[in-house]
Amino acid sequence: MTTFVGDTAVLTGRSLRHVTRSPDTVITTALMPIALMLLFVYVFGGAIAHGSGSYVAYLVPGLLLIAIASGVSYTTFRLFLDMKGGIVERLRSLPIARSAVLWSHVLTSMVANLISVAVVLGVALLLGFRTGADIGAWLAVAGILALFTVALTWLAVIPGLSAKSADGANALAYPLIFLPFISSAFVPTATMPGPVRAFAEHQPVTSIVNAIRALYAQQPVGTDIWIALGWCAGILVAAYAVATALYRRKAG
């Protein structure tokens, strides 16, 4: 365990240095949800019926998930570069914990996404986002976002290990970013036609968005939070199992 922690810390420091030397990756990650926020608040917001409260408050949960989905795509790309550049093979020849290679990328994703989420929240506050949520609600939101980030990052590890080209590695971002658009992130699902509504109401983003929105609004979360946690935990377990098995095969 001591070896694993030490090795992971060293490799995480290496990955974080790559991020700090390319700050445009974090900026790009935050730029898309900020642009969407400005577009929907100032262009489409007046024509969308979303219930009571400000539309920016309605948008924030979904935009946070989009920021995270954008961020984890860089994990795929960084891991792909390590695999193709021979760094993983060099590390494998050293007496280090094998799992530290993957966990370093996961922890780097956590830090980078934390910064992106903070930037998006800061812009939302400038646009009028307000919440009376107490510290417990904020911690619950942070826990949901952290679990969602870890789950999505382990999912991003899979194409990072198996992609044959940089374009293939980057392709993961598109469905992850598109998924919030077919959910309750931008409009209530009740306004959608039958088949689309059925899909939107039974995919993970909707339950996560609804849980975060209720926590920010100091409203009962009902079963949404348990469904959200169940989705995140299920994705995490499945993605971790596939990613580690694939890594062992690649490193064998």
N, C-alpha and C positions, 0 to 999 in steps of 0.2 A: 504493500500500500504506500509506503514511504517513497519507493522508487517511482511508482505510478504518479503520485502527486508532484514530485520533483520534476520528473520528465515532462509531465503535462504543463507545468508552470513555465518551463524553459521554452517549449514549443509554442505555447500560447503567446509568450513574449515575442517570439519570432514572427508569428502571424499578425500580432498587433502592430509591430513595427512596419510591416507591409501596408497595413491600413493607414497608419499615420503618414507614411510616405506617399500615399495615394488618397488624400482626403476627398478627392472628387467622387470616390465610391460612396462615401457616407452622404455627401451633398446630393448626389444623384438619387440615392435611396429616399431621401426626404423630399426631394424636389417634386416627384410625381404626385404624392398625396397632397402636397401643398398646392400644386397647380390644380388638382381636382377640387380641392376645397374652395379655391377662388372661383373656379368655373361654376360649381354647383351653387355656391352661396350668392354670387353676384349676377349670374346669368340665368340659371335654371331654377334657383330656389323659389322665386316668386310664383312659379307656375306649378310647383309640386306640393300636393296636399300630404302633409306628414303628421298631422295632429297638432297638439298644443306645444308651446315652447319654441325656441329659436331653431332654425334649420341647421345652423352650425353645430349646435349641441347634438342634433340628431345624426349628423354626419361623422362626428369625431370617432366613435368606436370603429366604424368600418374603415376609415382612413388610417387608423393605427394598424389595423390588420394588413392593409395594402402596403404600408411602410415596411412591416415585418416581412411580408411576402417578397417585396423587392429586395430587401436586404439579404435574405437567405440565398437568393440566386447567386450572389457573389461568393458564398461558401462553396457552391458547386464549382464555380469557375476557378477559385483558388486551389481547391483540392485537385481539380483536373490538371492544372498547371504543375502541381507537385508530382502527380502521377506521371505525366508525360515528360517532365523535366528530369526525372531520375532522383529527385530528392527523397521520395519514399523509399526507394531501393537503398540509398545511402544510409538513411536512418535505420533501415532494417538490419543493416550490417553491424550496427552498434548495439551494445548491451543495454537497451532501453525497453520500457514497457510498450508493447505493440499498440495497445489501445490508446496510448497517449497521443499518437498521430491524429486520430480521428477526433478525440476529445478536445485537442487544442483548436481545431477548426470550429467545433461546436461552441466553445467558450468565447472564441473571437467573434463569432456571429452574435452571441448574447450581448457582448459589450458594444459592438457596432450598432446593433438594433436598438439598444437602450438609448444611445445618442440620437438616433433617427427619431424614435418615439418622442423623446424630450423636445426635439426641434419642432415636430409637428404639433405637439401640445402647446408649445410656446406661441406658434403662429395662430393656433385656434383661439388662444386667450386674447391675442391682439384683435381678432375678428369678432370677439364678443362671446366666446364660450365661457360660461359660468356654471359652477356646480356647488351645491351645498353639501357634497359628500364628506363624511367624517373620515378619520384616519383608517378606520376599519374597512370602509368601502374602497379607499384608495389602495390599501394593501391587498384587498381581494382582487381588484382590477390588475394590480401589478403581478399577482400570482397567476392569474389567467393568461396574461400576455406573456409571462415568462414561460409557462408550460406550453403555450401555443408556439413560441419561438423555438424552444428545444425540440418539440415534435416536428415542426416544419424543417428545422435544420437537419435533423437526422434523415428526414425524407430527401433533403437536398444532397446528402452525402451519397446516396445511391447512384444518381447520374454522374456525380463527380468521380466515382470509382469506375463506372462502366462506360461513360461517353467515349466515342471514338474521335470526336472533333470538338473544338471550342463552341461551334454553333449548336451542336447537340447538347453540350453542357448547359448553355444559356437557355435552351428551349424550355427548361423546367419552369422558368419564371412566368411564362405566358398563361398557362392554366391557373397557377396560383394567384396571380394578380387579377385574372378575369373572374374568378369565383365570387368575390364580394359583390360584383355587379348583378349577379343572379341571387340575391339574398335580400334581407331587410336593411342592408347598409345604407341605401340611398332612398328607397321608397318602401312603404308598407307592402308586405307580400299579398295583402288582400286586394290590391289593385292589379295584380298580375292575372293573365289568363290561366285556365285550369292546369294544364300540364306543367307550365313554367312555375306556377304557384306551388304545386306539389313538390317539385324538385327543390325550390327555394326554401320551403319550410322544413325539408328533411335533409339538409346538407349542413355541415358543421359551422360554417360562417354565421348563419342566421342565429343559431342558439348562442354563439359566443358574443355576437353583436348585441343581441337582446339582453343578455346578462350584464354586459358592461354598461349598456345604456340605462338599465334599471338601477344599477349601483350608483352611477353618476347622478341620477334623478332622485335618489333616496326612495325608490319604490320597491315593493316586494319582487324578488327575482323569480319566485316560483320554482319550477323544475328546470328552467333554462340553464341555470348555473351548473346543475348536475349533468344535464345533457352535454353542455359545453365541456366540462371536465372529462366526461366519458369519451367524447370525440377526441380530445387532445391526448388523453392517456392511451386510447386505442391506437391512434396514429403513431404515437411515440413508441409503443411496444413493438408494433409491426415493423416500423421503419428501422428501429434499432436492431431487431433480429435479422432483417434482410441485409442491412448495411454491414453489420459485423461478420455475417456469414460470407458476404461478397468480399470483404476485406481479407478475411482469412484465406479465401481461395486465391485472391490476387497475390497475397503475400506468401503463399505456400511454395 
